[in-house]
Amino acid sequence: MSVTREMVKVMKLEELKPQIGKEVRVRDQSVALFRLSNGEVRAVSNRCPHKSGPLAEGIVSGEFVFCPLHDWKISLTTGEVQKPDDGCIQTYETAVIDGYVYIGGLKEHEKHHSDR
């Protein structure tokens, strides 16, 4: 699996409401997109490292998202789980160009395993 530097257009910025997560599927990956209160856009893996909770459904506070299953606090900038918990999730590059959100740093043909 190689990482591409290509940016992929995923949605219109106006469709991404501030402080509300949105799941998008790109290259077989579930990505959680967030528009912070300052207007910045963040993209992370949509699965909490604890029990695979859907982070797009979590509560956003500042630059953090709280997992909807067990309230783990995760940085939307670094992907690091905040203490006292431990772990990390994948973060992705984002760009807003001509009113569209783009994601970069996606792996080709990545497959996700879940507990479904």
Jmol script that loads the backbone (N, CA, C; Angstrom):
load data "model"
ATOM      1  N   MET A   1       0.841  -1.185   0.000  1.00  0.00           N
ATOM      2  CA  MET A   1       0.000   0.000   0.000  1.00  0.00           C
ATOM      3  C   MET A   1       0.882   1.242   0.000  1.00  0.00           C
ATOM      4  N   SER A   2       0.698   2.058  -0.977  1.00  0.00           N
ATOM      5  CA  SER A   2       1.489   3.273  -1.043  1.00  0.00           C
ATOM      6  C   SER A   2       0.609   4.481  -0.746  1.00  0.00           C
ATOM      7  N   VAL A   3       1.217   5.479  -0.142  1.00  0.00           N
ATOM      8  CA  VAL A   3       0.496   6.706   0.170  1.00  0.00           C
ATOM      9  C   VAL A   3       0.633   7.640  -1.022  1.00  0.00           C
ATOM     10  N   THR A   4      -0.468   8.185  -1.446  1.00  0.00           N
ATOM     11  CA  THR A   4      -0.447   9.129  -2.557  1.00  0.00           C
ATOM     12  C   THR A   4      -0.555  10.549  -2.025  1.00  0.00           C
ATOM     13  N   ARG A   5       0.062  11.479  -2.705  1.00  0.00           N
ATOM     14  CA  ARG A   5      -0.027  12.886  -2.307  1.00  0.00           C
ATOM     15  C   ARG A   5      -1.224  13.563  -2.961  1.00  0.00           C
ATOM     16  N   GLU A   6      -1.939  12.831  -3.766  1.00  0.00           N
ATOM     17  CA  GLU A   6      -3.102  13.362  -4.466  1.00  0.00           C
ATOM     18  C   GLU A   6      -4.187  13.787  -3.475  1.00  0.00           C
ATOM     19  N   MET A   7      -4.795  14.919  -3.766  1.00  0.00           N
ATOM     20  CA  MET A   7      -5.921  15.388  -2.965  1.00  0.00           C
ATOM     21  C   MET A   7      -7.207  14.948  -3.656  1.00  0.00           C
ATOM     22  N   VAL A   8      -8.159  14.457  -2.870  1.00  0.00           N
ATOM     23  CA  VAL A   8      -9.422  13.954  -3.399  1.00  0.00           C
ATOM     24  C   VAL A   8     -10.551  14.883  -2.959  1.00  0.00           C
ATOM     25  N   LYS A   9     -11.352  15.354  -3.919  1.00  0.00           N
ATOM     26  CA  LYS A   9     -12.499  16.214  -3.608  1.00  0.00           C
ATOM     27  C   LYS A   9     -13.579  15.342  -2.972  1.00  0.00           C
ATOM     28  N   VAL A  10     -14.085  15.752  -1.788  1.00  0.00           N
ATOM     29  CA  VAL A  10     -15.062  14.918  -1.088  1.00  0.00           C
ATOM     30  C   VAL A  10     -16.431  15.564  -0.896  1.00  0.00           C
ATOM     31  N   MET A  11     -16.498  16.889  -0.809  1.00  0.00           N
ATOM     32  CA  MET A  11     -17.799  17.530  -0.604  1.00  0.00           C
ATOM     33  C   MET A  11     -17.673  19.046  -0.699  1.00  0.00           C
ATOM     34  N   LYS A  12     -18.834  19.703  -0.786  1.00  0.00           N
ATOM     35  CA  LYS A  12     -18.867  21.161  -0.722  1.00  0.00           C
ATOM     36  C   LYS A  12     -18.670  21.584   0.731  1.00  0.00           C
ATOM     37  N   LEU A  13     -17.915  22.647   0.937  1.00  0.00           N
ATOM     38  CA  LEU A  13     -17.679  23.150   2.285  1.00  0.00           C
ATOM     39  C   LEU A  13     -18.993  23.511   2.971  1.00  0.00           C
ATOM     40  N   GLU A  14     -19.940  24.079   2.238  1.00  0.00           N
ATOM     41  CA  GLU A  14     -21.213  24.501   2.839  1.00  0.00           C
ATOM     42  C   GLU A  14     -22.010  23.327   3.401  1.00  0.00           C
ATOM     43  N   GLU A  15     -21.716  22.097   2.949  1.00  0.00           N
ATOM     44  CA  GLU A  15     -22.402  20.907   3.464  1.00  0.00           C
ATOM     45  C   GLU A  15     -21.832  20.449   4.806  1.00  0.00           C
ATOM     46  N   LEU A  16     -20.680  20.985   5.175  1.00  0.00           N
ATOM     47  CA  LEU A  16     -20.021  20.599   6.422  1.00  0.00           C
ATOM     48  C   LEU A  16     -20.298  21.677   7.465  1.00  0.00           C
ATOM     49  N   LYS A  17     -21.241  21.401   8.336  1.00  0.00           N
ATOM     50  CA  LYS A  17     -21.664  22.376   9.340  1.00  0.00           C
ATOM     51  C   LYS A  17     -20.640  22.460  10.473  1.00  0.00           C
ATOM     52  N   PRO A  18     -20.392  23.663  10.999  1.00  0.00           N
ATOM     53  CA  PRO A  18     -19.439  23.810  12.101  1.00  0.00           C
ATOM     54  C   PRO A  18     -19.813  22.945  13.309  1.00  0.00           C
ATOM     55  N   GLN A  19     -18.796  22.317  13.880  1.00  0.00           N
ATOM     56  CA  GLN A  19     -18.918  21.513  15.099  1.00  0.00           C
ATOM     57  C   GLN A  19     -19.737  20.233  14.923  1.00  0.00           C
ATOM     58  N   ILE A  20     -20.088  19.866  13.690  1.00  0.00           N
ATOM     59  CA  ILE A  20     -20.861  18.652  13.426  1.00  0.00           C
ATOM     60  C   ILE A  20     -20.034  17.756  12.511  1.00  0.00           C
ATOM     61  N   GLY A  21     -19.766  16.534  12.942  1.00  0.00           N
ATOM     62  CA  GLY A  21     -18.985  15.609  12.130  1.00  0.00           C
ATOM     63  C   GLY A  21     -19.773  15.070  10.950  1.00  0.00           C
ATOM     64  N   LYS A  22     -19.037  14.641   9.941  1.00  0.00           N
ATOM     65  CA  LYS A  22     -19.653  14.059   8.745  1.00  0.00           C
ATOM     66  C   LYS A  22     -18.754  12.918   8.270  1.00  0.00           C
ATOM     67  N   GLU A  23     -19.353  11.745   8.062  1.00  0.00           N
ATOM     68  CA  GLU A  23     -18.585  10.612   7.543  1.00  0.00           C
ATOM     69  C   GLU A  23     -18.580  10.659   6.023  1.00  0.00           C
ATOM     70  N   VAL A  24     -17.398  10.445   5.436  1.00  0.00           N
ATOM     71  CA  VAL A  24     -17.270  10.268   3.993  1.00  0.00           C
ATOM     72  C   VAL A  24     -16.473   8.993   3.755  1.00  0.00           C
ATOM     73  N   ARG A  25     -16.772   8.317   2.649  1.00  0.00           N
ATOM     74  CA  ARG A  25     -16.029   7.105   2.287  1.00  0.00           C
ATOM     75  C   ARG A  25     -15.171   7.432   1.077  1.00  0.00           C
ATOM     76  N   VAL A  26     -13.872   7.220   1.236  1.00  0.00           N
ATOM     77  CA  VAL A  26     -12.925   7.495   0.165  1.00  0.00           C
ATOM     78  C   VAL A  26     -11.940   6.336   0.094  1.00  0.00           C
ATOM     79  N   ARG A  27     -11.843   5.715  -1.091  1.00  0.00           N
ATOM     80  CA  ARG A  27     -10.892   4.612  -1.290  1.00  0.00           C
ATOM     81  C   ARG A  27     -11.033   3.540  -0.214  1.00  0.00           C
ATOM     82  N   ASP A  28     -12.240   3.100   0.011  1.00  0.00           N
ATOM     83  CA  ASP A  28     -12.543   2.060   0.999  1.00  0.00           C
ATOM     84  C   ASP A  28     -12.204   2.463   2.426  1.00  0.00           C
ATOM     85  N   GLN A  29     -12.078   3.750   2.687  1.00  0.00           N
ATOM     86  CA  GLN A  29     -11.777   4.232   4.030  1.00  0.00           C
ATOM     87  C   GLN A  29     -12.930   5.089   4.541  1.00  0.00           C
ATOM     88  N   SER A  30     -13.247   4.903   5.808  1.00  0.00           N
ATOM     89  CA  SER A  30     -14.246   5.737   6.464  1.00  0.00           C
ATOM     90  C   SER A  30     -13.510   6.887   7.143  1.00  0.00           C
ATOM     91  N   VAL A  31     -13.788   8.099   6.685  1.00  0.00           N
ATOM     92  CA  VAL A  31     -13.108   9.289   7.183  1.00  0.00           C
ATOM     93  C   VAL A  31     -14.138  10.202   7.847  1.00  0.00           C
ATOM     94  N   ALA A  32     -13.787  10.727   9.019  1.00  0.00           N
ATOM     95  CA  ALA A  32     -14.640  11.696   9.714  1.00  0.00           C
ATOM     96  C   ALA A  32     -14.123  13.095   9.411  1.00  0.00           C
ATOM     97  N   LEU A  33     -14.994  13.937   8.886  1.00  0.00           N
ATOM     98  CA  LEU A  33     -14.655  15.331   8.588  1.00  0.00           C
ATOM     99  C   LEU A  33     -15.292  16.240   9.621  1.00  0.00           C
ATOM    100  N   PHE A  34     -14.551  17.269  10.014  1.00  0.00           N
ATOM    101  CA  PHE A  34     -15.050  18.230  10.988  1.00  0.00           C
ATOM    102  C   PHE A  34     -14.682  19.638  10.537  1.00  0.00           C
ATOM    103  N   ARG A  35     -15.614  20.563  10.706  1.00  0.00           N
ATOM    104  CA  ARG A  35     -15.352  21.986  10.487  1.00  0.00           C
ATOM    105  C   ARG A  35     -15.367  22.629  11.864  1.00  0.00           C
ATOM    106  N   LEU A  36     -14.213  23.104  12.293  1.00  0.00           N
ATOM    107  CA  LEU A  36     -14.086  23.673  13.628  1.00  0.00           C
ATOM    108  C   LEU A  36     -14.755  25.046  13.696  1.00  0.00           C
ATOM    109  N   SER A  37     -14.943  25.545  14.908  1.00  0.00           N
ATOM    110  CA  SER A  37     -15.607  26.838  15.088  1.00  0.00           C
ATOM    111  C   SER A  37     -14.806  27.979  14.462  1.00  0.00           C
ATOM    112  N   ASN A  38     -13.487  27.790  14.294  1.00  0.00           N
ATOM    113  CA  ASN A  38     -12.659  28.819  13.656  1.00  0.00           C
ATOM    114  C   ASN A  38     -12.646  28.683  12.130  1.00  0.00           C
ATOM    115  N   GLY A  39     -13.417  27.722  11.595  1.00  0.00           N
ATOM    116  CA  GLY A  39     -13.524  27.540  10.151  1.00  0.00           C
ATOM    117  C   GLY A  39     -12.575  26.517   9.562  1.00  0.00           C
ATOM    118  N   GLU A  40     -11.567  26.089  10.330  1.00  0.00           N
ATOM    119  CA  GLU A  40     -10.624  25.093   9.823  1.00  0.00           C
ATOM    120  C   GLU A  40     -11.315  23.744   9.669  1.00  0.00           C
ATOM    121  N   VAL A  41     -10.850  22.966   8.690  1.00  0.00           N
ATOM    122  CA  VAL A  41     -11.409  21.643   8.431  1.00  0.00           C
ATOM    123  C   VAL A  41     -10.379  20.592   8.825  1.00  0.00           C
ATOM    124  N   ARG A  42     -10.833  19.564   9.521  1.00  0.00           N
ATOM    125  CA  ARG A  42      -9.973  18.457   9.943  1.00  0.00           C
ATOM    126  C   ARG A  42     -10.566  17.149   9.439  1.00  0.00           C
ATOM    127  N   ALA A  43      -9.685  16.187   9.148  1.00  0.00           N
ATOM    128  CA  ALA A  43     -10.109  14.857   8.703  1.00  0.00           C
ATOM    129  C   ALA A  43      -9.310  13.812   9.466  1.00  0.00           C
ATOM    130  N   VAL A  44     -10.025  12.831  10.015  1.00  0.00           N
ATOM    131  CA  VAL A  44      -9.393  11.752  10.775  1.00  0.00           C
ATOM    132  C   VAL A  44     -10.089  10.436  10.441  1.00  0.00           C
ATOM    133  N   SER A  45      -9.442   9.344  10.812  1.00  0.00           N
ATOM    134  CA  SER A  45     -10.096   8.043  10.695  1.00  0.00           C
ATOM    135  C   SER A  45     -11.394   8.091  11.485  1.00  0.00           C
ATOM    136  N   ASN A  46     -12.435   7.463  10.968  1.00  0.00           N
ATOM    137  CA  ASN A  46     -13.743   7.523  11.626  1.00  0.00           C
ATOM    138  C   ASN A  46     -13.914   6.459  12.705  1.00  0.00           C
ATOM    139  N   ARG A  47     -12.864   5.852  13.157  1.00  0.00           N
ATOM    140  CA  ARG A  47     -12.964   4.800  14.168  1.00  0.00           C
ATOM    141  C   ARG A  47     -12.080   5.109  15.368  1.00  0.00           C
ATOM    142  N   CYS A  48     -12.696   5.171  16.540  1.00  0.00           N
ATOM    143  CA  CYS A  48     -11.958   5.350  17.791  1.00  0.00           C
ATOM    144  C   CYS A  48     -11.062   4.127  18.002  1.00  0.00           C
ATOM    145  N   PRO A  49      -9.839   4.315  18.498  1.00  0.00           N
ATOM    146  CA  PRO A  49      -8.950   3.171  18.707  1.00  0.00           C
ATOM    147  C   PRO A  49      -9.380   2.261  19.862  1.00  0.00           C
ATOM    148  N   HIS A  50     -10.317   2.704  20.672  1.00  0.00           N
ATOM    149  CA  HIS A  50     -10.753   1.923  21.820  1.00  0.00           C
ATOM    150  C   HIS A  50     -11.697   0.797  21.408  1.00  0.00           C
ATOM    151  N   LYS A  51     -12.884   1.138  20.938  1.00  0.00           N
ATOM    152  CA  LYS A  51     -13.890   0.137  20.556  1.00  0.00           C
ATOM    153  C   LYS A  51     -14.501   0.442  19.189  1.00  0.00           C
ATOM    154  N   SER A  52     -13.754   1.152  18.349  1.00  0.00           N
ATOM    155  CA  SER A  52     -14.170   1.491  16.980  1.00  0.00           C
ATOM    156  C   SER A  52     -15.417   2.362  16.911  1.00  0.00           C
ATOM    157  N   GLY A  53     -15.632   3.192  17.912  1.00  0.00           N
ATOM    158  CA  GLY A  53     -16.775   4.100  17.886  1.00  0.00           C
ATOM    159  C   GLY A  53     -16.704   5.047  16.697  1.00  0.00           C
ATOM    160  N   PRO A  54     -17.851   5.395  16.102  1.00  0.00           N
ATOM    161  CA  PRO A  54     -17.884   6.281  14.933  1.00  0.00           C
ATOM    162  C   PRO A  54     -17.640   7.740  15.337  1.00  0.00           C
ATOM    163  N   LEU A  55     -16.440   8.228  15.118  1.00  0.00           N
ATOM    164  CA  LEU A  55     -16.073   9.560  15.592  1.00  0.00           C
ATOM    165  C   LEU A  55     -16.873  10.678  14.936  1.00  0.00           C
ATOM    166  N   ALA A  56     -17.364  10.468  13.725  1.00  0.00           N
ATOM    167  CA  ALA A  56     -18.180  11.495  13.066  1.00  0.00           C
ATOM    168  C   ALA A  56     -19.447  11.791  13.863  1.00  0.00           C
ATOM    169  N   GLU A  57     -19.850  10.870  14.736  1.00  0.00           N
ATOM    170  CA  GLU A  57     -21.028  11.067  15.579  1.00  0.00           C
ATOM    171  C   GLU A  57     -20.676  11.642  16.948  1.00  0.00           C
ATOM    172  N   GLY A  58     -19.389  11.924  17.169  1.00  0.00           N
ATOM    173  CA  GLY A  58     -18.941  12.429  18.455  1.00  0.00           C
ATOM    174  C   GLY A  58     -19.215  13.911  18.642  1.00  0.00           C
ATOM    175  N   ILE A  59     -18.997  14.381  19.859  1.00  0.00           N
ATOM    176  CA  ILE A  59     -19.182  15.789  20.203  1.00  0.00           C
ATOM    177  C   ILE A  59     -17.855  16.513  20.014  1.00  0.00           C
ATOM    178  N   VAL A  60     -17.895  17.646  19.307  1.00  0.00           N
ATOM    179  CA  VAL A  60     -16.701  18.436  19.044  1.00  0.00           C
ATOM    180  C   VAL A  60     -16.609  19.564  20.063  1.00  0.00           C
ATOM    181  N   SER A  61     -15.406  19.728  20.623  1.00  0.00           N
ATOM    182  CA  SER A  61     -15.135  20.824  21.546  1.00  0.00           C
ATOM    183  C   SER A  61     -13.749  21.366  21.216  1.00  0.00           C
ATOM    184  N   GLY A  62     -13.696  22.592  20.727  1.00  0.00           N
ATOM    185  CA  GLY A  62     -12.410  23.152  20.311  1.00  0.00           C
ATOM    186  C   GLY A  62     -11.822  22.332  19.179  1.00  0.00           C
ATOM    187  N   GLU A  63     -10.600  21.829  19.384  1.00  0.00           N
ATOM    188  CA  GLU A  63      -9.933  21.002  18.378  1.00  0.00           C
ATOM    189  C   GLU A  63      -9.949  19.526  18.763  1.00  0.00           C
ATOM    190  N   PHE A  64     -10.955  19.130  19.527  1.00  0.00           N
ATOM    191  CA  PHE A  64     -11.067  17.742  19.986  1.00  0.00           C
ATOM    192  C   PHE A  64     -12.439  17.177  19.650  1.00  0.00           C
ATOM    193  N   VAL A  65     -12.487  15.848  19.504  1.00  0.00           N
ATOM    194  CA  VAL A  65     -13.758  15.150  19.364  1.00  0.00           C
ATOM    195  C   VAL A  65     -13.832  14.138  20.502  1.00  0.00           C
ATOM    196  N   PHE A  66     -15.022  13.958  21.049  1.00  0.00           N
ATOM    197  CA  PHE A  66     -15.250  12.977  22.102  1.00  0.00           C
ATOM    198  C   PHE A  66     -15.977  11.791  21.492  1.00  0.00           C
ATOM    199  N   CYS A  67     -15.392  10.597  21.625  1.00  0.00           N
ATOM    200  CA  CYS A  67     -15.995   9.393  21.067  1.00  0.00           C
ATOM    201  C   CYS A  67     -17.396   9.203  21.654  1.00  0.00           C
ATOM    202  N   PRO A  68     -18.385   8.901  20.799  1.00  0.00           N
ATOM    203  CA  PRO A  68     -19.754   8.752  21.292  1.00  0.00           C
ATOM    204  C   PRO A  68     -19.980   7.500  22.140  1.00  0.00           C
ATOM    205  N   LEU A  69     -19.062   6.541  22.098  1.00  0.00           N
ATOM    206  CA  LEU A  69     -19.261   5.318  22.877  1.00  0.00           C
ATOM    207  C   LEU A  69     -18.771   5.429  24.312  1.00  0.00           C
ATOM    208  N   HIS A  70     -17.537   5.890  24.502  1.00  0.00           N
ATOM    209  CA  HIS A  70     -16.965   5.903  25.849  1.00  0.00           C
ATOM    210  C   HIS A  70     -16.295   7.224  26.209  1.00  0.00           C
ATOM    211  N   ASP A  71     -16.584   8.281  25.428  1.00  0.00           N
ATOM    212  CA  ASP A  71     -16.146   9.634  25.761  1.00  0.00           C
ATOM    213  C   ASP A  71     -14.633   9.843  25.720  1.00  0.00           C
ATOM    214  N   TRP A  72     -13.909   9.045  24.931  1.00  0.00           N
ATOM    215  CA  TRP A  72     -12.476   9.286  24.788  1.00  0.00           C
ATOM    216  C   TRP A  72     -12.283  10.613  24.072  1.00  0.00           C
ATOM    217  N   LYS A  73     -11.350  11.432  24.552  1.00  0.00           N
ATOM    218  CA  LYS A  73     -11.054  12.744  23.973  1.00  0.00           C
ATOM    219  C   LYS A  73      -9.885  12.597  23.005  1.00  0.00           C
ATOM    220  N   ILE A  74     -10.109  12.978  21.738  1.00  0.00           N
ATOM    221  CA  ILE A  74      -9.113  12.762  20.688  1.00  0.00           C
ATOM    222  C   ILE A  74      -8.833  14.078  19.970  1.00  0.00           C
ATOM    223  N   SER A  75      -7.549  14.392  19.789  1.00  0.00           N
ATOM    224  CA  SER A  75      -7.153  15.602  19.077  1.00  0.00           C
ATOM    225  C   SER A  75      -7.444  15.463  17.586  1.00  0.00           C
ATOM    226  N   LEU A  76      -8.132  16.436  17.017  1.00  0.00           N
ATOM    227  CA  LEU A  76      -8.404  16.440  15.582  1.00  0.00           C
ATOM    228  C   LEU A  76      -7.206  16.956  14.788  1.00  0.00           C
ATOM    229  N   THR A  77      -6.184  17.452  15.481  1.00  0.00           N
ATOM    230  CA  THR A  77      -4.973  17.939  14.829  1.00  0.00           C
ATOM    231  C   THR A  77      -3.906  16.855  14.758  1.00  0.00           C
ATOM    232  N   THR A  78      -3.669  16.168  15.873  1.00  0.00           N
ATOM    233  CA  THR A  78      -2.599  15.161  15.923  1.00  0.00           C
ATOM    234  C   THR A  78      -3.110  13.730  15.865  1.00  0.00           C
ATOM    235  N   GLY A  79      -4.384  13.523  16.185  1.00  0.00           N
ATOM    236  CA  GLY A  79      -4.941  12.171  16.250  1.00  0.00           C
ATOM    237  C   GLY A  79      -4.689  11.476  17.575  1.00  0.00           C
ATOM    238  N   GLU A  80      -4.007  12.148  18.491  1.00  0.00           N
ATOM    239  CA  GLU A  80      -3.662  11.522  19.766  1.00  0.00           C
ATOM    240  C   GLU A  80      -4.833  11.531  20.739  1.00  0.00           C
ATOM    241  N   VAL A  81      -5.019  10.382  21.394  1.00  0.00           N
ATOM    242  CA  VAL A  81      -6.005  10.262  22.466  1.00  0.00           C
ATOM    243  C   VAL A  81      -5.424  10.965  23.691  1.00  0.00           C
ATOM    244  N   GLN A  82      -6.251  11.729  24.374  1.00  0.00           N
ATOM    245  CA  GLN A  82      -5.794  12.489  25.535  1.00  0.00           C
ATOM    246  C   GLN A  82      -5.828  11.638  26.803  1.00  0.00           C
ATOM    247  N   LYS A  83      -4.911  11.935  27.709  1.00  0.00           N
ATOM    248  CA  LYS A  83      -4.808  11.203  28.972  1.00  0.00           C
ATOM    249  C   LYS A  83      -6.075  11.399  29.793  1.00  0.00           C
ATOM    250  N   PRO A  84      -6.477  10.441  30.589  1.00  0.00           N
ATOM    251  CA  PRO A  84      -5.721   9.268  31.024  1.00  0.00           C
ATOM    252  C   PRO A  84      -5.758   8.111  30.033  1.00  0.00           C
ATOM    253  N   ASP A  85      -6.512   8.247  28.931  1.00  0.00           N
ATOM    254  CA  ASP A  85      -6.577   7.172  27.946  1.00  0.00           C
ATOM    255  C   ASP A  85      -5.360   7.253  27.035  1.00  0.00           C
ATOM    256  N   ASP A  86      -5.192   6.243  26.174  1.00  0.00           N
ATOM    257  CA  ASP A  86      -3.994   6.162  25.355  1.00  0.00           C
ATOM    258  C   ASP A  86      -4.339   5.610  23.982  1.00  0.00           C
ATOM    259  N   GLY A  87      -3.710   6.133  22.954  1.00  0.00           N
ATOM    260  CA  GLY A  87      -3.915   5.642  21.597  1.00  0.00           C
ATOM    261  C   GLY A  87      -3.759   6.768  20.598  1.00  0.00           C
ATOM    262  N   CYS A  88      -3.977   6.437  19.331  1.00  0.00           N
ATOM    263  CA  CYS A  88      -3.830   7.418  18.270  1.00  0.00           C
ATOM    264  C   CYS A  88      -4.637   6.968  17.056  1.00  0.00           C
ATOM    265  N   ILE A  89      -5.151   7.924  16.298  1.00  0.00           N
ATOM    266  CA  ILE A  89      -5.864   7.620  15.061  1.00  0.00           C
ATOM    267  C   ILE A  89      -5.172   8.331  13.901  1.00  0.00           C
ATOM    268  N   GLN A  90      -5.458   7.868  12.705  1.00  0.00           N
ATOM    269  CA  GLN A  90      -4.900   8.466  11.494  1.00  0.00           C
ATOM    270  C   GLN A  90      -5.512   9.844  11.252  1.00  0.00           C
ATOM    271  N   THR A  91      -4.674  10.815  10.926  1.00  0.00           N
ATOM    272  CA  THR A  91      -5.147  12.125  10.498  1.00  0.00           C
ATOM    273  C   THR A  91      -4.815  12.286   9.018  1.00  0.00           C
ATOM    274  N   TYR A  92      -5.551  13.144   8.342  1.00  0.00           N
ATOM    275  CA  TYR A  92      -5.346  13.362   6.912  1.00  0.00           C
ATOM    276  C   TYR A  92      -5.209  14.850   6.627  1.00  0.00           C
ATOM    277  N   GLU A  93      -4.476  15.164   5.568  1.00  0.00           N
ATOM    278  CA  GLU A  93      -4.375  16.545   5.111  1.00  0.00           C
ATOM    279  C   GLU A  93      -5.745  17.002   4.627  1.00  0.00           C
ATOM    280  N   THR A  94      -6.032  18.278   4.792  1.00  0.00           N
ATOM    281  CA  THR A  94      -7.267  18.834   4.233  1.00  0.00           C
ATOM    282  C   THR A  94      -6.949  20.151   3.534  1.00  0.00           C
ATOM    283  N   ALA A  95      -7.771  20.481   2.579  1.00  0.00           N
ATOM    284  CA  ALA A  95      -7.669  21.766   1.892  1.00  0.00           C
ATOM    285  C   ALA A  95      -9.068  22.170   1.454  1.00  0.00           C
ATOM    286  N   VAL A  96      -9.315  23.462   1.439  1.00  0.00           N
ATOM    287  CA  VAL A  96     -10.563  23.988   0.896  1.00  0.00           C
ATOM    288  C   VAL A  96     -10.175  24.811  -0.327  1.00  0.00           C
ATOM    289  N   ILE A  97     -10.665  24.367  -1.491  1.00  0.00           N
ATOM    290  CA  ILE A  97     -10.333  25.014  -2.759  1.00  0.00           C
ATOM    291  C   ILE A  97     -11.629  25.284  -3.513  1.00  0.00           C
ATOM    292  N   ASP A  98     -11.848  26.537  -3.836  1.00  0.00           N
ATOM    293  CA  ASP A  98     -13.045  26.942  -4.583  1.00  0.00           C
ATOM    294  C   ASP A  98     -14.336  26.410  -3.966  1.00  0.00           C
ATOM    295  N   GLY A  99     -14.411  26.426  -2.626  1.00  0.00           N
ATOM    296  CA  GLY A  99     -15.631  26.013  -1.939  1.00  0.00           C
ATOM    297  C   GLY A  99     -15.806  24.519  -1.761  1.00  0.00           C
ATOM    298  N   TYR A 100     -14.783  23.731  -2.105  1.00  0.00           N
ATOM    299  CA  TYR A 100     -14.848  22.279  -1.938  1.00  0.00           C
ATOM    300  C   TYR A 100     -13.782  21.808  -0.957  1.00  0.00           C
ATOM    301  N   VAL A 101     -14.115  20.760  -0.194  1.00  0.00           N
ATOM    302  CA  VAL A 101     -13.182  20.158   0.750  1.00  0.00           C
ATOM    303  C   VAL A 101     -12.448  19.022   0.047  1.00  0.00           C
ATOM    304  N   TYR A 102     -11.126  19.021   0.203  1.00  0.00           N
ATOM    305  CA  TYR A 102     -10.271  17.974  -0.347  1.00  0.00           C
ATOM    306  C   TYR A 102      -9.539  17.286   0.794  1.00  0.00           C
ATOM    307  N   ILE A 103      -9.292  15.977   0.631  1.00  0.00           N
ATOM    308  CA  ILE A 103      -8.535  15.195   1.609  1.00  0.00           C
ATOM    309  C   ILE A 103      -7.322  14.609   0.907  1.00  0.00           C
ATOM    310  N   GLY A 104      -6.183  14.630   1.590  1.00  0.00           N
ATOM    311  CA  GLY A 104      -4.957  14.049   1.055  1.00  0.00           C
ATOM    312  C   GLY A 104      -4.346  13.080   2.045  1.00  0.00           C
ATOM    313  N   GLY A 105      -3.349  12.335   1.586  1.00  0.00           N
ATOM    314  CA  GLY A 105      -2.658  11.383   2.447  1.00  0.00           C
ATOM    315  C   GLY A 105      -3.385  10.071   2.612  1.00  0.00           C
ATOM    316  N   LEU A 106      -4.319   9.782   1.703  1.00  0.00           N
ATOM    317  CA  LEU A 106      -5.075   8.526   1.773  1.00  0.00           C
ATOM    318  C   LEU A 106      -4.257   7.385   1.193  1.00  0.00           C
ATOM    319  N   LYS A 107      -4.408   6.226   1.763  1.00  0.00           N
ATOM    320  CA  LYS A 107      -3.712   5.042   1.267  1.00  0.00           C
ATOM    321  C   LYS A 107      -4.540   4.384   0.179  1.00  0.00           C
ATOM    322  N   GLU A 108      -3.856   3.844  -0.798  1.00  0.00           N
ATOM    323  CA  GLU A 108      -4.528   3.108  -1.866  1.00  0.00           C
ATOM    324  C   GLU A 108      -4.965   1.746  -1.352  1.00  0.00           C
ATOM    325  N   HIS A 109      -6.185   1.357  -1.671  1.00  0.00           N
ATOM    326  CA  HIS A 109      -6.694   0.007  -1.419  1.00  0.00           C
ATOM    327  C   HIS A 109      -6.612  -0.423   0.038  1.00  0.00           C
ATOM    328  N   GLU A 110      -6.738   0.516   0.972  1.00  0.00           N
ATOM    329  CA  GLU A 110      -6.718   0.147   2.390  1.00  0.00           C
ATOM    330  C   GLU A 110      -8.045  -0.499   2.754  1.00  0.00           C
ATOM    331  N   LYS A 111      -7.985  -1.602   3.465  1.00  0.00           N
ATOM    332  CA  LYS A 111      -9.190  -2.299   3.910  1.00  0.00           C
ATOM    333  C   LYS A 111      -9.327  -2.123   5.415  1.00  0.00           C
ATOM    334  N   HIS A 112     -10.552  -1.889   5.855  1.00  0.00           N
ATOM    335  CA  HIS A 112     -10.816  -1.729   7.285  1.00  0.00           C
ATOM    336  C   HIS A 112     -11.453  -2.990   7.837  1.00  0.00           C
ATOM    337  N   HIS A 113     -11.047  -3.350   9.016  1.00  0.00           N
ATOM    338  CA  HIS A 113     -11.649  -4.475   9.718  1.00  0.00           C
ATOM    339  C   HIS A 113     -12.439  -3.898  10.879  1.00  0.00           C
ATOM    340  N   SER A 114     -13.658  -4.334  11.022  1.00  0.00           N
ATOM    341  CA  SER A 114     -14.474  -3.813  12.119  1.00  0.00           C
ATOM    342  C   SER A 114     -15.135  -4.962  12.861  1.00  0.00           C
ATOM    343  N   ASP A 115     -15.722  -4.633  13.986  1.00  0.00           N
ATOM    344  CA  ASP A 115     -16.374  -5.634  14.828  1.00  0.00           C
ATOM    345  C   ASP A 115     -17.848  -5.773  14.485  1.00  0.00           C
ATOM    346  N   ARG A 116     -18.243  -5.381  13.290  1.00  0.00           N
ATOM    347  CA  ARG A 116     -19.666  -5.446  12.924  1.00  0.00           C
ATOM    348  C   ARG A 116     -20.133  -6.855  12.772  1.00  0.00           C
TER     349      ARG A 116
END
end "model"
wireframe off; spacefill off
backbone 0.3
color backbone group
